[in-house]
Amino acid sequence: MTEEKKSLNFIEQLIEEDLKNTTRKEDLRFRFPPEPNGYLHIGHTKAIGISFGLGLRYNAPVNLRFDDTNPAKEEQEYVDAIKKDIRWLGYEWDKECYSSDYFDTLYQWTVQLIKEGKAYVDSQSAEAIADQKGTTTSPGTNSPDRDRPVEENLDLFERMKNGEFEEGSYVVRAKIDMADPNMLMRDPLMYRILKKKHHRTGDDWCIYPMYDWTHGESDYIEGVTHSLCSLEFKPHRKLYDWFLEQIAEEGKVVPKQTEFARLNLSYTIMSKRKLLRLVEEGVVSGWDDPRMPTISALRRRGYTPKSIRKFVETVGVAKRENVIDVSLLEFCVREDLNKIAPRVMAVLDPVKLIIDSYPDDQVELLDAENNPEDEKAGERQVPFSKELYIEREDFKEEAGSKYFRLTLGKEVRLKNAYIIKGESVVKNDEGDIIEIHCSYDPASRSGSGTEASKRNVKGTLHWVSIAQAIPAEIRVYDRLFLDEAPDGHKDKDYMEFINPESLKVIKGFVEPHLRTAKPLDHFQFQRLGYFNVDQDSTPESLVFNKTVGLRDTWAKEAPKQKKQVVSAKPKSTKPTIKPIDEIKKSGKKYTNLPDEKRLNLRATILQLAKEVSYEEVLPLFGTAKKKIGSRIVALMTTGVVLECNNLDLDADSKKFVLEALNDDNELLQFEAMVILKRYPDVVSQHTDRMLQIQQETENQAIKTMVQELL
């Protein structure tokens, strides 16, 4: 088996076999067939990605077909929203089709089946028909109308079409087999009377075809070769094929139905009915509330098309149902925004900081890098003055050795600015700190090139200048449900698991650069997370939505939250393994793994490293040089810890990174350069070594990395 063959999912393997045996490549055609009765959600993105992805892979057309056979629930508003969402995801369809385009053809085919004795008009109630279905272990009972004469059936069907009967008085059923083990084959409904205005055909019809009678026939009319749907439609396949056998003409393409596992996401519900209840009961503000799983809500929250496509690609195509952790979706958007989102400073819980020794009326414009991941992003200027806001949680009067933020008597760096030292505080009558007074080192300005500017201090804080800061409303969103499977409890209503803290509205301050920000613009609020501009925002009143944090905060909180909402279970006596210990274990096998497994393990280590402190990683700097794998995972962890905590390279970490850069092992070299991307001053001191690595290596990833650094 070739490497290419191994990489194919089961649907692609099926298509490849069909191309060898029965299907011409130029005949390939796929479709995405939503019903326009609601908004697309994250679950639909898998079906969209599979069908349009196959279209791209095989250079084959993909139809967008609206299965609009139920006018009671369908609206043009949903048609327009679905088209907008698909285009926003980055896909374009070949033909825009509607099942309602085929109502005449479906009617004529039904007449044909009635004439052939394969369909009949039934006058029984829905309850009577259901009672006659039988069970999975016992056959059904024939309808008393099953042997109605053909001419009488034709007359009744025409009169149904002409509107002579009320809803529920007659239906048309296929005559198959009331003893078939597949319950769907027991004389299924083909038509019902529904006197509702259709969003496209108006009042032209008062009878509407059922989904099973419409779906395969629409595929056939359009020349679709592979009809892809989720696993719940697997029992429908036999009926899908039976209907096609009745109307297919020799020599024409007959579609083939294939099922895949649908996308299930933890902490999320996908049912339109249950989502509607959230809207109707005011739990959320609407279908595009950023806590909802709809595509319009994800777009408003700040998710990117690329991140959603990457998520779908990562999940893959499977035959067995499973639940995907929502943290994978959050990881994908975090990775994409890290590359494209400009870095800015915002303070959400401000406390005033005064630099007593800074000139009273002076305002400096300091250079700040927009995005270290994108050298083309350039720089901006940020105003700096005597009075600033910092985050309240970034200061303690007294703190232990593991606290790397501002405290009395200790130094920190203000991002892009100076090193300051806490001197004193002012409190109100309740004992709350209202001012922090500091001194600063005038020679320590970032990027000035002075010796003082190169001094290493542990912590770096973000800030805004009070005089120039812009007030803004910050909407901090979190997961809507506290339970991993909110609708998975038979004895509890999913509404019981609503997270009461899924939305917090905060009044904060942002740097003046954001005055011109437009709706849907993305930013990283440094040290806080990724945010975007909400549609409610105006130049006079900025509003930002939190898209996702810089790290997965639920990784530690989930067990605690779960305990609150799920019945108590016996406590496990198995000790919890700390993330740093998991990382150290992985180092022993890292270099022995094949490339694919090593990449997967790397992703796991980078995720675990977000829960590691600098003190935990510090002992790894002394790892023996011959333990290559342990050194590699230690480097990965170090890079994450430094970035997550906005730490500068101190003497210990710098020595450890440079030893790796000067090693002969390319994996060590690569991880060292990943870290050094954040420290251009260090890079500039070691350009000769990097050029040497570039000349000696045949590894394209390392060549590219050196180019980016230099």
Secondary structure, 3 states (H helix, E strand, C coil): CCHHHHHCCHHHHHHHHHHHHCCCHHHCCEEECCCCCCCCECCHHHHHHHHHHHHHHHCCCEEEEECCCCCCCCCHHHHHHHHHHHHHCCCCCCCEEEHHHHHHHHHHHHHHHHHCCCEEEECCCHHHHHHCCCCCCCCCCCCCCCCCCHHHHHHHHHHHHCCCCCCCCCEEEECCCCCCCCHHHCCCEEEEECCCCECCCECCCCEEECHHHHHHHHHHHHCCCEEEEEHHHHHHHHHHHHHHHHHCCCCCCCCEEEEECCCEECCCCCCHHHHHHHHHCCCCCCCCCCCCCEHHHHHHHCCCHHHHHHHHHHHCCCCCCCEECHHHHHHHHHHHHHHHCCEECEECCEEEEEECCCCCCCCEEEEEECCCCCHHHCEEEEEECCEEEEEHHHEECCCCCCCCCEEECCEEEECCCCEEEEEEEEECCCCCEEEEEEEECHHHCCCCCCCHHHCCCCCEECCEECCCCEEEEEEEECCCECCCCCCCCCCCCHHHHECCCCEEEEEEEECHHHHHCCCCCEEEECCCEEEEECCCCECCEEEEEEEECCCCCHHHHHHHHHHHHCCCCCCCCCCCCCHHHHHHHHHCCHHHCCHHHHHHHHHHHHHHHHHCCHHHHHHHHHCCCCCHHHHHHHHHHHHHHHHHCCCCCCHHHHHHHHHHHCCCCHHHHHHHHHHHCCCHHHHHCCHHHHHHHHHHCCCHHHHHHHHHHC
